[in-house]
Amino acid sequence: DPKVQEAVSRNIALARRVAVELWQDGHGVICPHLNTAHMELDASVPHSQYLEADCRMVRASDGIVMLPGWKESKGAMMEFEAALSGDVEVYDMEEGQWPRGA
């Protein structure tokens, strides 16, 4: 569905902009959006496999930045829950939260 692909592309672009800003603030960044960007076009693995890997990365992180609209995303909700279970700091952009420079 072209509309879905367009929405996914916009979300990936936003995540990239946020990752760039975090890098520039001195943080080391793992951006799940970029790790799996449009991978569904070439890899025949279930979406759940990506989400499971994302959640493992989140639990191993110091913090996670939640993008605007994250509460409407099943994957982002899973990452949020993974952060809570892993005692990972959560920063919600919708709440104006942002990690301090490293």
N, C-alpha and C positions, 0 to 999 in steps of 0.2 A: 504494500500500500504506500504510494508516494507521499501521502500526507503524514503517515507515521514516520517514514524515513526522514522527512523534512524536520519534524519535531525532534527526532533523535539527533539529527545533525545540529540543530540549534542548541540542544542540551550539551552535546559534546563540545561545541564551540565555547559555550559559557564555562564549562568545567576547565577547559584549556586556559581561558583568560584568568580564571581564579588561580589555577596552578602556577601560571607565570607570575602573577602578583605575589603568591606565597614564596616562590623561589627567590624573587627579587627582595623579599623581606628577610631572606636568610634561612628559610625552612627547607628541609629535604622533603620532597613531595612524591607520593605515589598517587596517581590519578587513575582510578579504575575505568573511568570513561575512555581514557586514551589507551589503556591496556587492551580494551576489547572493542575499540571503535570500529563499527561496521563489520566485525569479525563474522557475524552471521551470514554475510555474503559469500564467504570463502570456506568457513569451517562448519562441518556438520556435527556440532555438539549441541546438547540441549542448553537453553538459556540458564537453566538452574545450575549448570556447571560453572558458568561465569559468576553467578551470584554467590555460590559457595566459596569460590576462590576469592572474590572481593571481600567477603566476610572474614576469611582467614587473614587477609592483609589488614583489614580494619582492626581486628583484635590485636595484631602485632604492632600497631601504630601508637604514637603518643597522643594524637588528636585527629579529629575528622571535621571537615567543614561541610555543613549541609547547605546545599544550594537552594535558592528560592524555588518553592513548589515541591520540595522533597516529600512532603506529607502525602502527596498524590501519587507517589511512585512506590510500587511494591518493592523494588530493589533497594531504593534509598531507605525505606522503612526497615528492611532486613539489615542493612548496614548500620542503621541507628541502633537497632537491638543488639547487634554484634558489638558495637562500641560500648553500650551499657554493660554487657556481659563481660567485656574485657577490661573494664575500668579505664576506658579511653575518654579523654576530654572531648566534648562535643561543642562545636561552635555553629550556631544557627544564623546564617546571613539574614534571614527574615527578621531576626531579633536584634540585628546590628552587632552580632558577636563576631569577633575576628581575633585570631591568635596574635599575640605580641611577637615582634621581631625576634628572631633567634639570636 
